Structures are given as C-alpha cells and as structure tokens.
C-alpha cells in the first residue's frame, strides 16, 4: 500500500480538483447564461462533477504515474506540462469520439484547471522546503 499511496493521492488531487472546477463552471453557466434556477444549477454541478470524477479516477492514473516517476528529473517542468497537454488532447479526442455537441467548449475549463494544477504540483517540487 505504501508504494501505491503516492499514485492514489496524486490521482485524487487531479480528479477532485478538476471535477470540482468543472462542476462549478457548469453550474455557473447554467445559472447565469441559461437563466436556470438554483435547482437546475445544482443538477448541472452534480452532472459535471460525477461525469468528471468517474472517468477521472481511471484516466488520471496516467498523469499521477508520470508525476510520481519523473518529479525529480531536471526537466520535469517541461515534461510535466507536455504530458498534461497530451492528456488534454486525448480528452478532446474522447469528446469528439463520443460526439459531444461542442467538444472544444466542453474542454476549455478542464484544460485550464488541469494545466494550473500540474504547474502547482511542479512548483511544489521545485521550491525547496525549509
């Protein structure tokens, strides 16, 4: 379990944050753009959070594994960002494959969120602890 723990924690880090941010974005768009009520916004939050969480727990083992294995390499800041861009390109392809109505729009917030989370992870590794 000790060897598996860093992968699990990193996976949960990405999954929960991206799912939460996507859910909030979805709920806000429903509430303000579509003029839906609070109940519909909560339903949209739940839909986005649940959808991202389920697939995220499976897919996010790729960046989690990458981060744990390569966090101590000299060019981790570059390889980490390129890896996350690749993951986002794969997810965009998945949205096209399942024929999402507007795949690019569907991936804007999760892409920004995951790139920011990856850079926070990288900065935590680069800044020495006192």
N, C-alpha and C positions, 0 to 999 in steps of 0.2 A: 504493500500500500504506500510506503514511503516513496518509492520510485515513481509511482503513478500520481502522487499528490500534486507536484508542480504542473503537470499537464491538465489535471482536473481543475485546479484553481485558475489557470490561465484560460481554459475553455469557458469556465463560468464567468470570468471577468469580461470577456468579449461578448458572450451570449447575453448576459443580463443587461449590460450597458447598451448594446446595440438594440436589443429588443425594447428596452425602456424608452430610449430616444425615438425609435421608430413609432412606438405606440403613442407617445406624447405628440409627435409630429402629425400622426394620422388623426388623433382626436382634435388637435387644434385646427387642422384643415377642415374637418367636418363641422366644427363649431362655427368658425368664422367665414370660411369660403362658401360652404354649402348652406349656411344658416340653419343647421340642425340643432336640436336641443341637447341638453346635457346628457340625457339617457343614451341618445344615439352616439354621442361622442365617447361615452364610456364603452359602448359596444364596439366602436371603431378602435379604441385603445386596446381593448381585450383581444380583438381580432388580430391586430398588428403585433401585439406582444406575444400572443400564443403562436402565431404563424412563424415569427422570427425565432422564438425560443425552441420550438420543436426541431426545425431544420438546423438551427444554430448549434444545438448540442451535438449534432452529428458532424456538421461541416467545420465547426470551429476547432476541431481537434487538429486540423492542418496548421493553422497559424499558431496554436498552442504548442504543438510539437516543434515547429520551426523555432519559435521564440525560446523554448527551453534548451534546445540543442545548440543554437547559434548565438545566444545572447552575449557570449564572451568573445566573439570574434572581432577583429579590428574594424571591419566594415559593416557591422550589424545595423547601423543607422540606415545605410543604403539598401542592404539586402532585405531588411525588415520592411521598409517601405515598398520595395519592388514586389516582395511576396504578398503584401496586403493589396497592392494594386492588382496583382494577378488573381487574388481571391475575389476581389470586387468584379473583375472582368468575367470570371467564371459565374458569379451570381447574376450578372447582367445576362449572360448567355442562358442561364437557367430560366430567367424571366421571359426571354424570347422563346425558349423551348416550350414553356407552359402557356404561352400566348397571353401574357399579361397585357391588359389594354394599353398601357403606356410604360414599357419597361424602364426607360431612362428616367422618367419622373419617379417611378417606384424605387429606384436605386440611389437617388440623389442623397437623401438624408442618411441611409445606412452606410453609404460610401464615405461621406464626410465624417460620420461618427466613428467608423472603424479605422479610418486613417488617423484621426485625432487620438483614439485610444492606443493605436500602435505607437504613435510618437510619444505619448505619455509613458508607455511601457519602456520605450527606448531611452527617454530622458532619465527615467528612474535608474536604468542600468548604467548610464554614462556619468551621472552625478555621484561622486563618491559619498558614502555615508560617513558621518562624523562620529 
